[in-house]
Amino acid sequence: MEADGSGDRQVSEDVGDAAIADAIRSRMAAGLDRRQAVAEVTAQLRVPRRRVYALAVALRDTPG
């Protein structure tokens, strides 16, 4: 497995942070915890898990 958590999958760097954040928010609003939301978004959007997790943590620290 690669260091970014992507394994053998092709990683997409074209996905913007806003799209990732929206996907995280959507899953967490549906009742998933942060870990589950990160896993689903990583798999669906094919972006590095570290990037998705960092955005999830930033969302937690952002008021509103």
FENKA-V133144 format. One line per field, one symbol per residue. ss: DSSP state (h for helix, s for strand, l for the rest). burial: + if it has 9 or more other ideal C-beta (glycine too) atoms within 8 Angstrom, else -. A space follows every 50 residues. Layout:
BEGIN
ss: ???
burial: ???
END
This chain:
BEGIN
ss: llllllllllllllllhhhhhhhhhhhhhllllhhhhhhhhhhhhlllhh hhhhhhhhhhhlll
burial: ---+++----+---+---+++-+++-++---+-+-+++++++--+++++- +++-+++++-----
END
